[in-house]
């Protein structure tokens, strides 16, 4: 980087650091809140339709073929 470019960027260095830190904190906070909210979900009361044994064999064969 040239000395002129360094001089041009110098006044904005700390403002950029503060802004980057704020954006990182905001993004991290959103991810933390989302994960905390999702961990609390309990899907135990959601009914799961029964799967016949033949359908289960087909699904297992399809899964094994994809591996």
N, CA, C and O atoms as a Maestro MAE file, in Angstrom:
{
 s_m_m2io_version
 :::
 2.0.0
}

f_m_ct {
 s_m_title
 :::
 protein
 m_atom[268] {
  # First column is atom index #
  i_m_mmod_type
  r_m_x_coord
  r_m_y_coord
  r_m_z_coord
  i_m_residue_number
  s_m_chain_name
  s_m_pdb_residue_name
  s_m_pdb_atom_name
  i_m_atomic_number
  :::
  1 25 0.851 -1.166 0.000 1 A "UNK " " N  " 7
  2 3 0.000 0.000 0.000 1 A "UNK " " CA " 6
  3 2 0.904 1.238 0.000 1 A "UNK " " C  " 6
  4 15 1.934 1.273 0.674 1 A "UNK " " O  " 8
  5 25 0.511 2.214 -0.742 2 A "UNK " " N  " 7
  6 3 1.341 3.411 -0.866 2 A "UNK " " CA " 6
  7 2 1.192 4.307 0.358 2 A "UNK " " C  " 6
  8 15 0.185 4.226 1.061 2 A "UNK " " O  " 8
  9 25 2.163 5.145 0.619 3 A "UNK " " N  " 7
  10 3 2.066 6.067 1.750 3 A "UNK " " CA " 6
  11 2 0.874 7.016 1.633 3 A "UNK " " C  " 6
  12 15 0.271 7.385 2.641 3 A "UNK " " O  " 8
  13 25 0.539 7.405 0.420 4 A "UNK " " N  " 7
  14 3 -0.614 8.286 0.237 4 A "UNK " " CA " 6
  15 2 -1.911 7.582 0.630 4 A "UNK " " C  " 6
  16 15 -2.796 8.184 1.238 4 A "UNK " " O  " 8
  17 25 -2.012 6.303 0.276 5 A "UNK " " N  " 7
  18 3 -3.220 5.547 0.643 5 A "UNK " " CA " 6
  19 2 -3.309 5.381 2.162 5 A "UNK " " C  " 6
  20 15 -4.392 5.473 2.740 5 A "UNK " " O  " 8
  21 25 -2.178 5.138 2.794 6 A "UNK " " N  " 7
  22 3 -2.175 5.014 4.257 6 A "UNK " " CA " 6
  23 2 -2.593 6.320 4.924 6 A "UNK " " C  " 6
  24 15 -3.366 6.308 5.881 6 A "UNK " " O  " 8
  25 25 -2.088 7.440 4.426 7 A "UNK " " N  " 7
  26 3 -2.467 8.741 4.990 7 A "UNK " " CA " 6
  27 2 -3.948 9.019 4.767 7 A "UNK " " C  " 6
  28 15 -4.608 9.594 5.633 7 A "UNK " " O  " 8
  29 25 -4.470 8.620 3.626 8 A "UNK " " N  " 7
  30 3 -5.886 8.869 3.330 8 A "UNK " " CA " 6
  31 2 -6.798 8.035 4.231 8 A "UNK " " C  " 6
  32 15 -7.893 8.474 4.582 8 A "UNK " " O  " 8
  33 25 -6.356 6.848 4.599 9 A "UNK " " N  " 7
  34 3 -7.190 5.959 5.414 9 A "UNK " " CA " 6
  35 2 -7.038 6.198 6.915 9 A "UNK " " C  " 6
  36 15 -7.902 5.797 7.694 9 A "UNK " " O  " 8
  37 25 -5.966 6.835 7.321 10 A "UNK " " N  " 7
  38 3 -5.665 6.998 8.743 10 A "UNK " " CA " 6
  39 2 -6.785 7.668 9.542 10 A "UNK " " C  " 6
  40 15 -7.072 7.202 10.645 10 A "UNK " " O  " 8
  41 25 -7.437 8.732 9.059 11 A "UNK " " N  " 7
  42 3 -8.493 9.358 9.875 11 A "UNK " " CA " 6
  43 2 -9.716 8.464 10.097 11 A "UNK " " C  " 6
  44 15 -10.495 8.694 11.022 11 A "UNK " " O  " 8
  45 25 -9.879 7.462 9.261 12 A "UNK " " N  " 7
  46 3 -11.076 6.629 9.346 12 A "UNK " " CA " 6
  47 2 -10.833 5.293 10.034 12 A "UNK " " C  " 6
  48 15 -11.765 4.506 10.199 12 A "UNK " " O  " 8
  49 25 -9.597 5.025 10.438 13 A "UNK " " N  " 7
  50 3 -9.252 3.717 10.992 13 A "UNK " " CA " 6
  51 2 -10.099 3.376 12.222 13 A "UNK " " C  " 6
  52 15 -10.742 2.327 12.245 13 A "UNK " " O  " 8
  53 25 -10.114 4.231 13.233 14 A "UNK " " N  " 7
  54 3 -10.837 3.921 14.471 14 A "UNK " " CA " 6
  55 2 -12.343 3.927 14.271 14 A "UNK " " C  " 6
  56 15 -13.057 3.161 14.918 14 A "UNK " " O  " 8
  57 25 -12.835 4.786 13.380 15 A "UNK " " N  " 7
  58 3 -14.271 4.775 13.089 15 A "UNK " " CA " 6
  59 2 -14.657 3.440 12.445 15 A "UNK " " C  " 6
  60 15 -15.699 2.864 12.758 15 A "UNK " " O  " 8
  61 25 -13.808 2.967 11.552 16 A "UNK " " N  " 7
  62 3 -14.078 1.679 10.907 16 A "UNK " " CA " 6
  63 2 -14.008 0.530 11.903 16 A "UNK " " C  " 6
  64 15 -14.805 -0.406 11.831 16 A "UNK " " O  " 8
  65 25 -13.055 0.597 12.833 17 A "UNK " " N  " 7
  66 3 -12.944 -0.453 13.852 17 A "UNK " " CA " 6
  67 2 -14.184 -0.466 14.737 17 A "UNK " " C  " 6
  68 15 -14.719 -1.533 15.039 17 A "UNK " " O  " 8
  69 25 -14.640 0.699 15.150 18 A "UNK " " N  " 7
  70 3 -15.834 0.784 16.000 18 A "UNK " " CA " 6
  71 2 -17.064 0.288 15.241 18 A "UNK " " C  " 6
  72 15 -17.878 -0.452 15.795 18 A "UNK " " O  " 8
  73 25 -17.201 0.687 13.994 19 A "UNK " " N  " 7
  74 3 -18.341 0.241 13.190 19 A "UNK " " CA " 6
  75 2 -18.302 -1.267 12.983 19 A "UNK " " C  " 6
  76 15 -19.328 -1.935 13.112 19 A "UNK " " O  " 8
  77 25 -17.137 -1.808 12.664 20 A "UNK " " N  " 7
  78 3 -17.015 -3.257 12.471 20 A "UNK " " CA " 6
  79 2 -17.342 -3.999 13.764 20 A "UNK " " C  " 6
  80 15 -18.009 -5.033 13.736 20 A "UNK " " O  " 8
  81 25 -16.875 -3.478 14.891 21 A "UNK " " N  " 7
  82 3 -17.202 -4.106 16.173 21 A "UNK " " CA " 6
  83 2 -18.692 -4.062 16.464 21 A "UNK " " C  " 6
  84 15 -19.264 -5.034 16.957 21 A "UNK " " O  " 8
  85 25 -19.318 -2.934 16.158 22 A "UNK " " N  " 7
  86 3 -20.766 -2.824 16.367 22 A "UNK " " CA " 6
  87 2 -21.550 -3.779 15.484 22 A "UNK " " C  " 6
  88 15 -22.502 -4.415 15.936 22 A "UNK " " O  " 8
  89 25 -21.149 -3.877 14.228 23 A "UNK " " N  " 7
  90 3 -21.837 -4.806 13.323 23 A "UNK " " CA " 6
  91 2 -21.622 -6.249 13.751 23 A "UNK " " C  " 6
  92 15 -22.542 -7.064 13.689 23 A "UNK " " O  " 8
  93 25 -20.408 -6.564 14.184 24 A "UNK " " N  " 7
  94 3 -20.134 -7.917 14.671 24 A "UNK " " CA " 6
  95 2 -20.969 -8.227 15.909 24 A "UNK " " C  " 6
  96 15 -21.517 -9.322 16.033 24 A "UNK " " O  " 8
  97 25 -21.065 -7.266 16.823 25 A "UNK " " N  " 7
  98 3 -21.851 -7.477 18.045 25 A "UNK " " CA " 6
  99 2 -23.335 -7.639 17.718 25 A "UNK " " C  " 6
  100 15 -24.013 -8.486 18.301 25 A "UNK " " O  " 8
  101 25 -23.833 -6.835 16.794 26 A "UNK " " N  " 7
  102 3 -25.246 -6.948 16.401 26 A "UNK " " CA " 6
  103 2 -25.523 -8.295 15.761 26 A "UNK " " C  " 6
  104 15 -26.498 -8.964 16.103 26 A "UNK " " O  " 8
  105 25 -24.664 -8.691 14.831 27 A "UNK " " N  " 7
  106 3 -24.853 -9.978 14.159 27 A "UNK " " CA " 6
  107 2 -24.730 -11.128 15.152 27 A "UNK " " C  " 6
  108 15 -25.542 -12.052 15.135 27 A "UNK " " O  " 8
  109 25 -23.727 -11.077 16.011 28 A "UNK " " N  " 7
  110 3 -23.563 -12.122 17.016 28 A "UNK " " CA " 6
  111 2 -24.748 -12.190 17.967 28 A "UNK " " C  " 6
  112 15 -25.176 -13.276 18.358 28 A "UNK " " O  " 8
  113 25 -25.277 -11.029 18.340 29 A "UNK " " N  " 7
  114 3 -26.449 -10.996 19.215 29 A "UNK " " CA " 6
  115 2 -27.673 -11.607 18.564 29 A "UNK " " C  " 6
  116 15 -28.444 -12.316 19.210 29 A "UNK " " O  " 8
  117 25 -27.847 -11.330 17.288 30 A "UNK " " N  " 7
  118 3 -28.994 -11.901 16.571 30 A "UNK " " CA " 6
  119 2 -28.861 -13.412 16.490 30 A "UNK " " C  " 6
  120 15 -29.827 -14.134 16.737 30 A "UNK " " O  " 8
  121 25 -27.664 -13.902 16.144 31 A "UNK " " N  " 7
  122 3 -27.454 -15.352 16.088 31 A "UNK " " CA " 6
  123 2 -27.650 -15.978 17.462 31 A "UNK " " C  " 6
  124 15 -28.291 -17.022 17.573 31 A "UNK " " O  " 8
  125 25 -27.112 -15.364 18.505 32 A "UNK " " N  " 7
  126 3 -27.257 -15.907 19.855 32 A "UNK " " CA " 6
  127 2 -28.726 -15.983 20.254 32 A "UNK " " C  " 6
  128 15 -29.177 -17.003 20.775 32 A "UNK " " O  " 8
  129 25 -29.478 -14.903 20.010 33 A "UNK " " N  " 7
  130 3 -30.894 -14.879 20.366 33 A "UNK " " CA " 6
  131 2 -31.664 -15.950 19.590 33 A "UNK " " C  " 6
  132 15 -32.517 -16.638 20.151 33 A "UNK " " O  " 8
  133 25 -31.360 -16.085 18.301 34 A "UNK " " N  " 7
  134 3 -32.055 -17.071 17.475 34 A "UNK " " CA " 6
  135 2 -31.781 -18.479 17.965 34 A "UNK " " C  " 6
  136 15 -32.708 -19.275 18.112 34 A "UNK " " O  " 8
  137 25 -30.523 -18.798 18.221 35 A "UNK " " N  " 7
  138 3 -30.199 -20.141 18.699 35 A "UNK " " CA " 6
  139 2 -30.812 -20.406 20.064 35 A "UNK " " C  " 6
  140 15 -31.294 -21.508 20.325 35 A "UNK " " O  " 8
  141 25 -30.799 -19.414 20.929 36 A "UNK " " N  " 7
  142 3 -31.402 -19.593 22.250 36 A "UNK " " CA " 6
  143 2 -32.906 -19.839 22.126 36 A "UNK " " C  " 6
  144 15 -33.459 -20.672 22.845 36 A "UNK " " O  " 8
  145 25 -33.565 -19.125 21.224 37 A "UNK " " N  " 7
  146 3 -35.002 -19.311 21.031 37 A "UNK " " CA " 6
  147 2 -35.311 -20.672 20.413 37 A "UNK " " C  " 6
  148 15 -36.308 -21.299 20.769 37 A "UNK " " O  " 8
  149 25 -34.469 -21.133 19.495 38 A "UNK " " N  " 7
  150 3 -34.728 -22.414 18.842 38 A "UNK " " CA " 6
  151 2 -34.460 -23.594 19.760 38 A "UNK " " C  " 6
  152 15 -35.129 -24.621 19.653 38 A "UNK " " O  " 8
  153 25 -33.499 -23.466 20.653 39 A "UNK " " N  " 7
  154 3 -33.202 -24.560 21.570 39 A "UNK " " CA " 6
  155 2 -34.384 -24.815 22.498 39 A "UNK " " C  " 6
  156 15 -34.583 -25.946 22.941 39 A "UNK " " O  " 8
  157 25 -35.163 -23.794 22.797 40 A "UNK " " N  " 7
  158 3 -36.281 -23.934 23.719 40 A "UNK " " CA " 6
  159 2 -37.485 -24.623 23.080 40 A "UNK " " C  " 6
  160 15 -38.387 -25.071 23.789 40 A "UNK " " O  " 8
  161 25 -37.510 -24.713 21.753 41 A "UNK " " N  " 7
  162 3 -38.646 -25.344 21.087 41 A "UNK " " CA " 6
  163 2 -38.685 -26.836 21.403 41 A "UNK " " C  " 6
  164 15 -37.660 -27.517 21.416 41 A "UNK " " O  " 8
  165 25 -39.893 -27.318 21.657 42 A "UNK " " N  " 7
  166 3 -40.096 -28.737 21.911 42 A "UNK " " CA " 6
  167 2 -41.141 -29.228 20.918 42 A "UNK " " C  " 6
  168 15 -42.293 -28.795 20.943 42 A "UNK " " O  " 8
  169 25 -40.727 -30.124 20.056 43 A "UNK " " N  " 7
  170 3 -41.636 -30.626 19.033 43 A "UNK " " CA " 6
  171 2 -42.226 -31.982 19.416 43 A "UNK " " C  " 6
  172 15 -42.687 -32.725 18.549 43 A "UNK " " O  " 8
  173 25 -42.215 -32.304 20.695 44 A "UNK " " N  " 7
  174 3 -42.743 -33.575 21.153 44 A "UNK " " CA " 6
  175 2 -44.246 -33.706 20.976 44 A "UNK " " C  " 6
  176 15 -44.764 -34.819 20.894 44 A "UNK " " O  " 8
  177 25 -44.957 -32.577 20.915 45 A "UNK " " N  " 7
  178 3 -46.406 -32.638 20.783 45 A "UNK " " CA " 6
  179 2 -46.864 -32.665 19.325 45 A "UNK " " C  " 6
  180 15 -48.066 -32.709 19.062 45 A "UNK " " O  " 8
  181 25 -45.938 -32.639 18.383 46 A "UNK " " N  " 7
  182 3 -46.296 -32.663 16.962 46 A "UNK " " CA " 6
  183 2 -46.480 -34.116 16.551 46 A "UNK " " C  " 6
  184 15 -45.557 -34.920 16.680 46 A "UNK " " O  " 8
  185 25 -47.668 -34.457 16.055 47 A "UNK " " N  " 7
  186 3 -47.895 -35.852 15.671 47 A "UNK " " CA " 6
  187 2 -47.109 -36.211 14.403 47 A "UNK " " C  " 6
  188 15 -47.065 -35.444 13.441 47 A "UNK " " O  " 8
  189 25 -46.504 -37.372 14.431 48 A "UNK " " N  " 7
  190 3 -45.762 -37.875 13.277 48 A "UNK " " CA " 6
  191 2 -46.583 -39.008 12.677 48 A "UNK " " C  " 6
  192 15 -46.929 -39.965 13.369 48 A "UNK " " O  " 8
  193 25 -46.895 -38.898 11.387 49 A "UNK " " N  " 7
  194 3 -47.706 -39.967 10.789 49 A "UNK " " CA " 6
  195 2 -46.924 -41.283 10.758 49 A "UNK " " C  " 6
  196 15 -45.708 -41.286 10.564 49 A "UNK " " O  " 8
  197 25 -47.624 -42.387 10.948 50 A "UNK " " N  " 7
  198 3 -46.925 -43.678 10.929 50 A "UNK " " CA " 6
  199 2 -46.422 -44.004 9.520 50 A "UNK " " C  " 6
  200 15 -47.058 -43.660 8.524 50 A "UNK " " O  " 8
  201 25 -45.279 -44.667 9.460 51 A "UNK " " N  " 7
  202 3 -44.687 -45.079 8.185 51 A "UNK " " CA " 6
  203 2 -44.747 -46.593 8.130 51 A "UNK " " C  " 6
  204 15 -44.336 -47.283 9.063 51 A "UNK " " O  " 8
  205 25 -45.270 -47.099 7.010 52 A "UNK " " N  " 7
  206 3 -45.366 -48.553 6.876 52 A "UNK " " CA " 6
  207 2 -43.972 -49.149 6.727 52 A "UNK " " C  " 6
  208 15 -43.025 -48.454 6.361 52 A "UNK " " O  " 8
  209 25 -43.860 -50.413 7.009 53 A "UNK " " N  " 7
  210 3 -42.556 -51.087 6.944 53 A "UNK " " CA " 6
  211 2 -42.010 -51.095 5.518 53 A "UNK " " C  " 6
  212 15 -40.801 -50.969 5.320 53 A "UNK " " O  " 8
  213 25 -42.883 -51.241 4.527 54 A "UNK " " N  " 7
  214 3 -42.442 -51.250 3.125 54 A "UNK " " CA " 6
  215 2 -41.895 -49.871 2.734 54 A "UNK " " C  " 6
  216 15 -40.863 -49.772 2.070 54 A "UNK " " O  " 8
  217 25 -42.581 -48.831 3.141 55 A "UNK " " N  " 7
  218 3 -42.121 -47.476 2.840 55 A "UNK " " CA " 6
  219 2 -40.800 -47.181 3.543 55 A "UNK " " C  " 6
  220 15 -39.940 -46.491 2.995 55 A "UNK " " O  " 8
  221 25 -40.644 -47.698 4.738 56 A "UNK " " N  " 7
  222 3 -39.411 -47.516 5.476 56 A "UNK " " CA " 6
  223 2 -38.233 -48.198 4.777 56 A "UNK " " C  " 6
  224 15 -37.132 -47.648 4.739 56 A "UNK " " O  " 8
  225 25 -38.456 -49.372 4.235 57 A "UNK " " N  " 7
  226 3 -37.409 -50.087 3.496 57 A "UNK " " CA " 6
  227 2 -37.015 -49.303 2.248 57 A "UNK " " C  " 6
  228 15 -35.831 -49.219 1.920 57 A "UNK " " O  " 8
  229 25 -37.999 -48.726 1.545 58 A "UNK " " N  " 7
  230 3 -37.712 -47.919 0.360 58 A "UNK " " CA " 6
  231 2 -36.887 -46.682 0.721 58 A "UNK " " C  " 6
  232 15 -35.929 -46.347 0.025 58 A "UNK " " O  " 8
  233 25 -37.259 -46.010 1.803 59 A "UNK " " N  " 7
  234 3 -36.542 -44.814 2.219 59 A "UNK " " CA " 6
  235 2 -35.104 -45.137 2.636 59 A "UNK " " C  " 6
  236 15 -34.181 -44.382 2.332 59 A "UNK " " O  " 8
  237 25 -34.922 -46.254 3.327 60 A "UNK " " N  " 7
  238 3 -33.566 -46.653 3.733 60 A "UNK " " CA " 6
  239 2 -32.712 -46.992 2.517 60 A "UNK " " C  " 6
  240 15 -31.531 -46.649 2.467 60 A "UNK " " O  " 8
  241 25 -33.316 -47.672 1.531 61 A "UNK " " N  " 7
  242 3 -32.575 -48.020 0.313 61 A "UNK " " CA " 6
  243 2 -32.186 -46.757 -0.443 61 A "UNK " " C  " 6
  244 15 -31.077 -46.669 -0.971 61 A "UNK " " O  " 8
  245 25 -33.078 -45.787 -0.503 62 A "UNK " " N  " 7
  246 3 -32.778 -44.524 -1.188 62 A "UNK " " CA " 6
  247 2 -31.657 -43.784 -0.460 62 A "UNK " " C  " 6
  248 15 -30.753 -43.247 -1.100 62 A "UNK " " O  " 8
  249 25 -31.709 -43.754 0.859 63 A "UNK " " N  " 7
  250 3 -30.666 -43.089 1.645 63 A "UNK " " CA " 6
  251 2 -29.315 -43.765 1.453 63 A "UNK " " C  " 6
  252 15 -28.293 -43.095 1.306 63 A "UNK " " O  " 8
  253 25 -29.315 -45.086 1.455 64 A "UNK " " N  " 7
  254 3 -28.053 -45.821 1.284 64 A "UNK " " CA " 6
  255 2 -27.507 -45.658 -0.129 64 A "UNK " " C  " 6
  256 15 -26.291 -45.675 -0.321 64 A "UNK " " O  " 8
  257 25 -28.373 -45.503 -1.111 65 A "UNK " " N  " 7
  258 3 -27.925 -45.316 -2.499 65 A "UNK " " CA " 6
  259 2 -27.283 -43.933 -2.679 65 A "UNK " " C  " 6
  260 15 -26.396 -43.764 -3.516 65 A "UNK " " O  " 8
  261 25 -27.729 -42.952 -1.899 66 A "UNK " " N  " 7
  262 3 -27.169 -41.588 -2.003 66 A "UNK " " CA " 6
  263 2 -25.807 -41.489 -1.350 66 A "UNK " " C  " 6
  264 15 -25.039 -40.583 -1.675 66 A "UNK " " O  " 8
  265 25 -25.487 -42.382 -0.450 67 A "UNK " " N  " 7
  266 3 -24.182 -42.343 0.242 67 A "UNK " " CA " 6
  267 2 -23.133 -42.822 -0.658 67 A "UNK " " C  " 6
  268 15 -21.964 -42.870 -0.274 67 A "UNK " " O  " 8
  :::
 }
 m_bond[267] {
  # First column is bond index #
  i_m_from
  i_m_to
  i_m_order
  :::
  1 1 2 1
  2 2 3 1
  3 3 4 2
  4 3 5 1
  5 5 6 1
  6 6 7 1
  7 7 8 2
  8 7 9 1
  9 9 10 1
  10 10 11 1
  11 11 12 2
  12 11 13 1
  13 13 14 1
  14 14 15 1
  15 15 16 2
  16 15 17 1
  17 17 18 1
  18 18 19 1
  19 19 20 2
  20 19 21 1
  21 21 22 1
  22 22 23 1
  23 23 24 2
  24 23 25 1
  25 25 26 1
  26 26 27 1
  27 27 28 2
  28 27 29 1
  29 29 30 1
  30 30 31 1
  31 31 32 2
  32 31 33 1
  33 33 34 1
  34 34 35 1
  35 35 36 2
  36 35 37 1
  37 37 38 1
  38 38 39 1
  39 39 40 2
  40 39 41 1
  41 41 42 1
  42 42 43 1
  43 43 44 2
  44 43 45 1
  45 45 46 1
  46 46 47 1
  47 47 48 2
  48 47 49 1
  49 49 50 1
  50 50 51 1
  51 51 52 2
  52 51 53 1
  53 53 54 1
  54 54 55 1
  55 55 56 2
  56 55 57 1
  57 57 58 1
  58 58 59 1
  59 59 60 2
  60 59 61 1
  61 61 62 1
  62 62 63 1
  63 63 64 2
  64 63 65 1
  65 65 66 1
  66 66 67 1
  67 67 68 2
  68 67 69 1
  69 69 70 1
  70 70 71 1
  71 71 72 2
  72 71 73 1
  73 73 74 1
  74 74 75 1
  75 75 76 2
  76 75 77 1
  77 77 78 1
  78 78 79 1
  79 79 80 2
  80 79 81 1
  81 81 82 1
  82 82 83 1
  83 83 84 2
  84 83 85 1
  85 85 86 1
  86 86 87 1
  87 87 88 2
  88 87 89 1
  89 89 90 1
  90 90 91 1
  91 91 92 2
  92 91 93 1
  93 93 94 1
  94 94 95 1
  95 95 96 2
  96 95 97 1
  97 97 98 1
  98 98 99 1
  99 99 100 2
  100 99 101 1
  101 101 102 1
  102 102 103 1
  103 103 104 2
  104 103 105 1
  105 105 106 1
  106 106 107 1
  107 107 108 2
  108 107 109 1
  109 109 110 1
  110 110 111 1
  111 111 112 2
  112 111 113 1
  113 113 114 1
  114 114 115 1
  115 115 116 2
  116 115 117 1
  117 117 118 1
  118 118 119 1
  119 119 120 2
  120 119 121 1
  121 121 122 1
  122 122 123 1
  123 123 124 2
  124 123 125 1
  125 125 126 1
  126 126 127 1
  127 127 128 2
  128 127 129 1
  129 129 130 1
  130 130 131 1
  131 131 132 2
  132 131 133 1
  133 133 134 1
  134 134 135 1
  135 135 136 2
  136 135 137 1
  137 137 138 1
  138 138 139 1
  139 139 140 2
  140 139 141 1
  141 141 142 1
  142 142 143 1
  143 143 144 2
  144 143 145 1
  145 145 146 1
  146 146 147 1
  147 147 148 2
  148 147 149 1
  149 149 150 1
  150 150 151 1
  151 151 152 2
  152 151 153 1
  153 153 154 1
  154 154 155 1
  155 155 156 2
  156 155 157 1
  157 157 158 1
  158 158 159 1
  159 159 160 2
  160 159 161 1
  161 161 162 1
  162 162 163 1
  163 163 164 2
  164 163 165 1
  165 165 166 1
  166 166 167 1
  167 167 168 2
  168 167 169 1
  169 169 170 1
  170 170 171 1
  171 171 172 2
  172 171 173 1
  173 173 174 1
  174 174 175 1
  175 175 176 2
  176 175 177 1
  177 177 178 1
  178 178 179 1
  179 179 180 2
  180 179 181 1
  181 181 182 1
  182 182 183 1
  183 183 184 2
  184 183 185 1
  185 185 186 1
  186 186 187 1
  187 187 188 2
  188 187 189 1
  189 189 190 1
  190 190 191 1
  191 191 192 2
  192 191 193 1
  193 193 194 1
  194 194 195 1
  195 195 196 2
  196 195 197 1
  197 197 198 1
  198 198 199 1
  199 199 200 2
  200 199 201 1
  201 201 202 1
  202 202 203 1
  203 203 204 2
  204 203 205 1
  205 205 206 1
  206 206 207 1
  207 207 208 2
  208 207 209 1
  209 209 210 1
  210 210 211 1
  211 211 212 2
  212 211 213 1
  213 213 214 1
  214 214 215 1
  215 215 216 2
  216 215 217 1
  217 217 218 1
  218 218 219 1
  219 219 220 2
  220 219 221 1
  221 221 222 1
  222 222 223 1
  223 223 224 2
  224 223 225 1
  225 225 226 1
  226 226 227 1
  227 227 228 2
  228 227 229 1
  229 229 230 1
  230 230 231 1
  231 231 232 2
  232 231 233 1
  233 233 234 1
  234 234 235 1
  235 235 236 2
  236 235 237 1
  237 237 238 1
  238 238 239 1
  239 239 240 2
  240 239 241 1
  241 241 242 1
  242 242 243 1
  243 243 244 2
  244 243 245 1
  245 245 246 1
  246 246 247 1
  247 247 248 2
  248 247 249 1
  249 249 250 1
  250 250 251 1
  251 251 252 2
  252 251 253 1
  253 253 254 1
  254 254 255 1
  255 255 256 2
  256 255 257 1
  257 257 258 1
  258 258 259 1
  259 259 260 2
  260 259 261 1
  261 261 262 1
  262 262 263 1
  263 263 264 2
  264 263 265 1
  265 265 266 1
  266 266 267 1
  267 267 268 2
  :::
 }
}
